[in-house]
């Protein structure tokens, strides 16, 4: 079964992140720094069960993401066995095909893979992530003014490894410094259900 679960990210751009509109649109600043968090509820990779584990990627990219030369670090849940960690590292490093493989050519430098305690909480519109001493942030999905159902606003038709429709969010707090990549998260995305095959 392909990995399924919930997704959260925060990046350094102002609302809204131009890179999420299209990877070839320049970031708000001279870079885009982003943390991508995959909270896997169920699934397997090549027969290895990865249910209940979390993986986070932290990237430092140029203003225009499609120019490549991304610097990328991977955090793997310290509850993962060696076998699980190896498979997760391969999948999220883009070596096993699937959505991450499409981004792999953009990565210029792998900063490493680190095991760390990862905690993710989903509480209605709020999503919080803590990764060891490196990362601590919370985003909140944005409910547009005048929307009486309380439904947050979603992008549709995106090019993104998690899917084409993600919920727009903003960072409520952010302390991020992993693999030498430090930034303040400002905007965010979430997806209550992602699913993809490696």
Order of alpha helices (4+ residues) and beta strands (2+ residues): beta-alpha-beta-beta-beta-beta-beta-alpha-alpha-beta-beta-beta-beta-beta-beta-beta
